[in-house]
Amino acid sequence: MNADELRQLQAPLKARYRDDPAAARHTFRAEGHLTPQRPACRIENRFARFDAGLHPAAGGDGSEACSGDMLLEALVACAGVTFNVVATAMAVPWRSVRVVVEGEGDFRGTLGLARDVPVGLTDIRMRFEVDSPASDEQLATLLRLTERYCVIAQTLRHPPPLQTTLERVGR
């Protein structure tokens, strides 16, 4: 896809959203069902069906997806697509791009061994390994705009409020 094709693809959406801002709103949704035989959660979406379970550092055997890895994979996917779209819009050529995301966490927090240790990832690093004839200035702008428009990166940088509820069903 080139910049003109991208503009042509997105032009009707941008026009619609300018005229009707409410049309741009979307509710994302994911769900899972717990597995009674083991500590796992079955995820089913239109692309895949798999079980998420304990990371080996928390007692898992490594045969199931880890939610920490899935969070980082969501960042890789979003940043990769965003980088690609921004590069296309800017007409910045590239031969190859690899997106690498790493996150640090301490399982003592998750396992309840130390109250002073946070539960979850505490440091996340994202790196783009780029083979491109573009100038350093073009690549710096591309990176800045990728960070600006990557939904997952912005969500992690500025976390929204999280509301948790419990609803009884099937009494």
C-alpha positions in Angstrom: 0.0 0.0 0.0 1.3 3.5 -0.8 0.4 6.8 0.8 -2.3 7.7 -1.7 -4.0 4.3 -1.3 -3.9 4.7 2.5 -5.4 8.2 2.3 -8.1 6.9 -0.1 -8.9 4.0 2.3 -9.1 6.3 5.4 -10.7 9.4 3.8 -14.3 8.3 4.1 -13.8 7.3 7.7 -12.1 10.6 8.6 -14.9 12.6 6.9 -17.6 10.6 8.7 -15.9 11.0 12.1 -15.5 14.8 11.5 -19.2 15.1 10.7 -20.3 12.7 13.4 -17.8 12.4 16.3 -20.0 9.8 18.0 -19.5 7.5 15.1 -15.8 7.3 15.9 -16.5 5.7 19.3 -16.0 2.0 19.6 -16.3 -0.4 22.5 -13.5 -3.0 22.4 -14.4 -6.4 24.0 -12.6 -9.5 25.1 -13.9 -12.4 27.2 -12.7 -15.7 28.6 -14.1 -18.7 30.4 -12.3 -20.3 33.3 -11.2 -23.9 33.2 -12.2 -25.8 36.3 -9.5 -28.5 35.9 -6.6 -26.1 36.3 -5.8 -22.4 36.8 -6.4 -21.4 33.2 -8.8 -19.2 31.2 -10.0 -20.1 27.7 -9.8 -17.1 25.3 -11.8 -17.3 22.1 -11.9 -14.6 19.5 -12.4 -14.5 15.8 -8.7 -15.3 15.1 -7.8 -17.9 17.7 -8.8 -20.1 20.6 -6.2 -20.8 23.3 -5.7 -21.1 27.0 -4.0 -18.6 29.2 -2.5 -19.9 32.4 0.3 -19.5 34.9 3.7 -18.3 33.8 6.4 -20.9 34.7 7.7 -18.4 37.3 4.3 -18.6 39.1 3.9 -22.4 38.8 2.8 -23.0 35.2 4.4 -25.5 32.9 4.8 -23.1 30.0 2.2 -24.9 27.8 -0.3 -22.0 28.1 -0.2 -18.4 27.1 0.9 -15.9 29.7 -1.1 -12.7 30.2 2.1 -10.7 30.6 3.4 -12.0 27.3 0.0 -11.2 25.7 0.1 -7.6 27.0 3.6 -7.2 25.4 2.4 -8.9 22.2 -0.5 -6.4 22.0 2.0 -3.6 22.2 4.2 -5.2 19.5 1.1 -5.7 17.3 -0.2 -2.1 17.7 3.2 -0.4 17.5 4.1 -2.5 14.4 0.9 -1.7 12.6 1.1 2.0 13.6 4.8 2.2 12.5 3.8 0.6 9.1 0.8 3.0 8.6 2.8 6.1 9.6 5.8 5.1 7.4 3.3 4.6 4.5 1.7 8.0 5.1 5.1 9.7 5.3 6.4 7.7 2.3 9.4 6.6 4.4 10.8 3.5 2.8 12.1 0.5 4.8 13.5 -2.9 4.0 12.8 -4.6 7.3 11.5 -3.6 10.7 11.5 -5.7 13.8 9.6 -4.6 16.9 10.9 -5.9 20.2 9.2 -5.3 23.5 10.5 -6.5 26.9 9.0 -6.1 30.3 10.4 -6.6 33.8 8.4 -7.9 36.7 9.1 -9.5 40.1 7.0 -12.6 40.8 7.3 -12.1 44.6 4.6 -9.5 44.2 2.3 -11.8 42.3 2.8 -14.7 44.6 2.1 -12.5 47.7 5.6 -13.0 49.1 6.5 -9.3 49.5 4.0 -6.5 50.0 6.6 -3.9 49.0 7.1 -5.6 45.6 4.6 -4.4 42.9 2.3 -6.9 41.2 2.8 -6.6 37.5 5.3 -5.2 35.0 7.3 -2.3 36.3 9.5 -1.5 33.3 8.6 -1.9 29.6 11.1 -1.3 26.8 10.2 -1.1 23.1 12.7 -1.1 20.4 12.4 -0.8 16.6 15.2 -2.4 14.6 15.0 -0.7 11.3 16.8 -1.3 8.0 15.9 1.8 5.9 17.5 4.3 3.5 15.6 7.1 5.3 17.4 9.9 7.0 17.9 10.0 10.8 15.4 12.9 10.9 12.7 11.0 9.0 13.2 8.0 11.3 13.0 10.2 14.4 9.8 11.7 13.2 8.4 8.3 12.3 9.2 7.0 15.8 7.7 10.0 17.5 4.4 9.7 15.4 4.3 5.9 16.0 4.5 6.5 19.8 1.8 9.3 19.5 -0.7 7.2 17.5 -0.1 3.7 19.0 -3.3 2.9 21.0 -1.7 0.4 23.3 1.4 2.5 24.0 -0.8 5.5 24.8 -3.1 3.3 27.0 -0.1 2.1 29.0 1.4 5.6 29.3 -1.9 7.1 30.4 -3.9 4.3 31.9 -7.7 4.8 31.9 -9.7 4.1 35.0 -10.4 0.4 35.6 -13.7 -0.6 37.1 -14.1 -4.1 38.4 -17.5 -5.6 39.3 -18.8 -9.1 40.1 -22.3 -10.1 38.9 -24.0 -13.3 40.1 -25.6 -15.5 37.4 -27.4 -18.8 37.4 -28.4 -18.9 41.1 
